[in-house]
Amino acid sequence: MGESMKIGHFLQFGIGGADKAAENLVRGLISIGITPLLFYNEQSHPKLSSQWDAGTKMLSRFNNYKDLELIEIKNVSDLNNYNLDILNTHRSGSDFWALPDFDNSSTVFNFKIVETNFHGDCKTRCNHRVFPSHAMLLDKNINGKYDVIPNAIMEPLTSDNLREELNIKDKFVFGRIGRACGEIYSSINLEAYKSIENYDNFFLYASPCRKAIEDSKKMGIKNIIFLDQTVDNQYVSKIYNSFD
């Protein structure tokens, strides 16, 4: 990729995998000397939906970009004003899209669109798709050019952990980082842990939905700690460092 190539990213600021992958990709490009243009709009900010547990706080990773320049756009046609070669979009699925008229607009874009696609739906407008898993290609009618590039695993940002703070430093710690919304949840992790729970181990569950907390009580799990959801990457690194 030549130094003169101009890369843009359209960002959303939620806590989902697509939003976090976008942030990691932006940081990765900057680390190798490429500074992309970062775009957002009013729809980029998290909004309540009926899928979230009532009362769940909607977190935003907007402040994670406070050291970078962000460009707010009002209309998809605004993107043509920046002489981009490539615009990266990070599509979680076809259920919601933060760029109104992007897919259906008659606007002719003067750049190529590379979409990181996390659900396998292919009704979206792009020149090239990147899927993080081959499983997403199953039973899908994939049209056009694509690559499968697994999500990168984040390197530790710190050597610290939470084991002493949580009084579990001598325990074998099983861990899960979940999602505070209830639409993506299975009790299989809790059931598996319950079958092996003993004095020497512990379950550290970050970002649980209400149903997970209720199920743990119904199962009678005693050695469990629930941690609030977070978009603090340093803190997330500490959580991962706490797991065995």
Sequence and secondary structure as in RCSB ss.txt:
>XXXX:A:sequence
MGESMKIGHFLQFGIGGADKAAENLVRGLISIGITPLLFYNEQSHPKLSSQWDAGTKMLSRFNNYKDLELIEIKN
VSDLNNYNLDILNTHRSGSDFWALPDFDNSSTVFNFKIVETNFHGDCKTRCNHRVFPSHAMLLDKNINGKYDVIP
NAIMEPLTSDNLREELNIKDKFVFGRIGRACGEIYSSINLEAYKSIENYDNFFLYASPCRKAIEDSKKMGIKNII
FLDQTVDNQYVSKIYNSFD
>XXXX:A:secstr
  TT  EEEE   SSSHHHHHHHHHHHHHHHTT   EEEE GGGS    TTS TT      GGGGTTS EEE SS
GGGGGGG  SEEEEEE  SS  SSTTTTT     SSEEEEEESS    S  SEEEES GGGGTT    SEEEE  
      S S  STTTTT TTSEEEEEE  SSTTS  SHHHHHHHTT  TTEEEEEES  HHHHHHHHHHT  SEE
EE     HHHHHHHHHT  
